[in-house]
Amino acid sequence: MDPVYTKIVELFEQNRLSVLATIIRQAGSAPRGAGTKFIVMEDGSSFGTIGGGLLEAKALEAAREVFETGFPVRLKMLLTGKDVAETDMICGGEAEIFLEPLFLQNPTQYQIIKKAMEVLQRGGKGVLATVVTKERWYMEEAQKIFLGADGEKIGNFKDAPDAEDLIAKGMAEILQENRIDILSLKDSEGKDIEIYVEPVLSDPVIYIFGGGHVSGEIVPWARRVGFKVVVVDDRAEFADPKRFPEANDVFEYPFEGVMEKLPINPSAYLVVVTRGHIHDKTVLAQALRTPARYVGMIGSRRKRDMIYKALLEEGFSQADIDRVHSPIGLAIGAETPEEIAVSIVAELIMVRAGVEEV
């Protein structure tokens, strides 16, 4: 979700019109789950995916209506029978998509999306709530709010002000269960209105490979700045939870094939600090095959270059190698394990915030 919000902010700042398409309901074996999003630009190009095939084609078609009218479209698809005839989709499910215009003239909508992006990048939590009864939208006035778990609020509902209190009261449960919901209630005129509510949760996990002294210093610092932390070592005495009381998990796994045992996703941060260059190379080769947001490896430039050379000979590309932050951490002259940990966590914060190193 983070790349979609980042792209929307970029389009706003470029003064480019776009439409945000979100799967708000899903049942059966539809290609993607509720909450999945993609963006359609005015020239017909798109960013992200809601599953491809007929579902996406219909959404692209509906987006043209949104651009023409300036009002949202709610699209229901039954992915069975004639709806998927002569296509490669054999899903047999149902999906409902809400396509909302992203108004360049509406700074509040921009602030809401930017806030969601910042929460996902920097940490925090809250909910996004969007009126999906299209008749309750107004020209260039998005019916959308962000409510933060800390009490922050951006936006308002013109026709259903009481909905904000209802959402705020249920926020803790929505966040705890990471649950998407559609609320049905009455608007200020007594008419039915539906509001799509989705959690915005930062869930960045740092996977630290190696349970040595540097790892012992990284864990508490990383936890203090909002990361979850998982430590992995192939030795029982170093994969001992007592060594890392602030870690969320500690695993004893062989480094060979270790990535297959971990749920590495695009928001993951991989920190390679094993006890030697052989193990570092073993882990790094696997890390480069994951979609992780960050891959960093400890060591001197000489050791790094030796590992890079071996990986290139094994078929990795220069683009793969360029993903790696090595020597790991910001260049602050760190020497002790404590100082090295500070430099590493500082770099992780920088990447999470989307700030380029200078």
N, C-alpha and C positions, 0 to 999 in steps of 0.2 A: 504493500500500500504506500509505503514511503516514497518510492520513485514516482508514483502517479501524482501525489501531492506536490512533490518537488517540481514535476513538469508543469503542473497547473500554475504554481507560483511563477515559474519562468515565463509562461505564456502571458500571464497578467502583466508582468514587468516589461514584456515585449509589446504590450498593447495588442495582443492577438486574441480574437474571439475563439472560444472552444465550448464544447459540450461535455459534461461529465456523465458517463453512463455507469450505473451501479446495479448489480443484481440485488434486489431487495427481498425477493422470495425465491426459494428453490426447493423442489421436492423431487423424489426419485433420483435417477442417475443423470441429472443434467450435468453438462461438462464442467462447470465451475460452481463454487459454493456462493451462498449469500454473502454480500460484502465485497465481492470481486468487482473491480472497477477498470474502466479504460476511458481514454479521452479521444474525442473526435475534433479535429481542427476544421476550420472553415473550407480548406481546400480538399477535404475528404480524406486526408491522411489521418492516422490514428496512432496512439501510444498505449502500450499495455494490451491486454487481451481478456475477454470474458469467455473464451473457449473456442473461438474461430467458427467456421462453418456457417450454417444458416442463422444461428443465434446472433452472431456478430454482424452478418450481412443485413439482417433486419434492423439491428440497432443503428448501423451506419445509415440505412435508409431513413429511419425515424429521426436521426440527428438533423437531416436536411430540413425537416419540418420545424425543428426547434430553432435552427438558424433563421428560417424565414419568418416565424411568428414571434420569436422572443419568449415563448412560453414552453414549459416542460411537456414531455410526453411520457405516458406510462404504457409500457409495452408488455403484453402477456403472450407467452409462447408455450404451446403444448408440443413437446418434442417426440411425438409419436405419429404414426400413420402418415397422412399426406404432408404433414409439416416437415418430415425428414425424408420424404421420398426423393430418390435420385440424388441423395447427398451421402457423405461418409459418416453422418451422425446417427448412431444407433443407441441413443441415450435412453429413450423411453421415460423421460422425466418432464418436469414443468419448471419454467423460469419466468420471473417477472422483473423487468428492467425499468428503472426510472432514469430518464435522460433530462438533466437540468442544464439550462443555459448558465454560463459563467459570465456575468455582466461586468464589462470593463468599467461601467459607470457606478458600480456598487462597491465602494471600498470595504464595507463590512464583510461581504462575501469573501473578498481577498484576504482580509484579516483572519477570518475563520479558518480558511484553508491553510494559510501560513502558520497559524497556531497549531493546527493538527500536525503539520509537517515538523514543526519545532519539537512538539511532544514526542513524536516518534524518533527524532534524531537525538534529542538531548536528554530525554527521560521525562517521566511524569505520566499522568493519566487523566482522562476525562471522557466525555461522550459528545458525539455529533448527532444532532437531531434535525431532520429535514421533513417538511410537510410534503407528502407525496400525493395528496389530493390536488391535482393540477388546477382545479377551479379556484383554489385558495391562494394562487400565486398572482402577483401583480407585475406589470411591465417594469423591468429593470429593478425589481425589488425581491431579492431571494428570501424565501421563507425557511431560514436555516439558522441554527444557533450552535455555539460550542459552550459546554458547561465543564469547567475544570473541577477535579476532585478537591482542589484547594479553594473553591468558591468563585474562581474567575468565570466571568460570563461575557460572551461576545455575541451580538445579534439579539433579535427578538422575533416573536411570532405576532403578527399583526392581528390575526383573528382568534388566536387561542392562547392568551397570556397565562391562563391557569395551567397549561401544559408544562410550562417551565418548572413549576413546583412539583408536579407529578413526576417528571423526569428526574429532578434533583433527589426526590425521596427514594426513587428506585435505582439511583446511580450505583450505590455500593454493591447491590446484587448483580447488576449488569456487568460491572467491572470484575467482580469476583468470579463470575461464571463465564466471562468473556463472551457474552451473549448478545446477538442481534435481535431486535424486537420491532414490531410494528404496533403502535398504540392506536386504538380506535376510541374517539371521543367526540364531543360536540364542540363546534366553534361558537363564537360570540353571537351568531345568528341562530343557533340551535341546529345547524346542519352538521351532518357527519363529516369528520375530518380524520385522516390517518397520518401519523407521524412515524417516520422510519428512524430508529435510534440504534446507533452502533458505537461500540467502545473504541476509544483511541488509547492504546496501551503501548508504551515503550517497553520492549522486551529484549534488549540487547544482551546476549550472553557471550562472555569471554571464555573460550576454551584454552586452558594453559596446558601445554604438553611438556611435562617435566616437573618434578616435585621438589626441586632444590631450594636453595636459600633465596634466590631472586623471586621465585614463585611465592614463597612465604611472605615476601614483602609486597608483591603485586596484589594479592588477594584482598587484604584489608583496605588498601587505597582504592581499588576498583569498586568494592562494595560501597564505600563512602560516597562515591560520585554516581551511584545509580546503576551499576552493572550487576548482572548476575554472573557468578563465576563457577566454572567447572574445572577441576584439576585432574589431569590424567598422567599416570606414570606406570611403567611396566614392572616396578618393584614394590612388593607388598609394604616394606618399611617406609617407602616414600609416598605410597598411595594410601596413607593412613589419615582418616578424617580428623584425628586428634592433632595432626600437624597443621591443619587448615580449618580451624573452628568457624571461620567466617565464610567459608566456601559453601555454595549451595549444594554441590555434589563433589565427591572425590571417587575416581574409578581406577582400578588396577586393570589395565588392558595392555597387551603387547602393542608396540607401536606399528608393527606391520598389520595393515588392515584396520587400523583404529577408526578411520573416518566412517567406516561402514556401521560402526556401533553407536555413532552419535548423530543427533538430528541437526546437522549443519544446514542452516538456511541463509538467505541473502542478508539477514541482519546480524549474522554471527561474526565474532572477532576471534581469530586464531593466533595464538601467541606461542611460538616454538622456542622453548628454552630447555632443551633436553641436556643430557650430560656429555654429549659429544657430537661431532659433525656427522657421524654415520647415522645416528638416530635423527638428527636434525634433517638430514637429506630424506630419510624415509618418511618422516612426517610431512615435510614441505612438499614432496612430490604428490602426496595425497591431497594436501591442502589446496594445491593449484587446480585440482579437478573439482573443487567444490564451488558453490556460488557465494562463498563468504564475502562479507563486505570488507574485511581487513585481514591481511596475512602478514605477520611480522616474524622475523627470525633473529635471534641473538647471535653475536659473534663478530669477529674482526672482518675487515674487508677482504683479507686474504682468504679466510675460510669461506666467506660468502661467495667469492669469485670461483673457488674450486667447486663448490656445490652447484653454482649456476652453470659452469662449464659442463659438468656431468649431466645435468638435467637437459641442457640443450642437445647434448649428444644422444640422449634417450628419446628425443623427439618433441620436447617442449619448445614452444615458440618464444621469441623475445618478448612478445606481448604478455605471455604467461609470467615470465621473469619480472617484467616491469610492475606486476601487481605487488611484489614483495617489498615490505619495509624492512630494509636491512642495511647497515646495522640498525637494530630496532630502537625505537625511542627517539626523543628530541635530542639534538646535540647541545647538551648543557654541561658537558665535561663530567658526566657521572662516572664514578669509579666503584663505590661500594654497592652491595646488593640493595640497600635502601635507596641510594641515589638512582641506581639503574631502574628500580621499580617506579620511582617518581617520573623519570623521563618516559618510560613506557606508557604509564597511565595518562600522562599529559598528551602523548601522541594519540592515544585512543580517544580522549576527549575531543581533540582537534578533528579527528576523522568523523566522530559522531556528530559534531556540530557543523560539518561540511565546510570547514575552514582549510584553505590550502596552506601547506607549510611554506614559510618564507626562508 
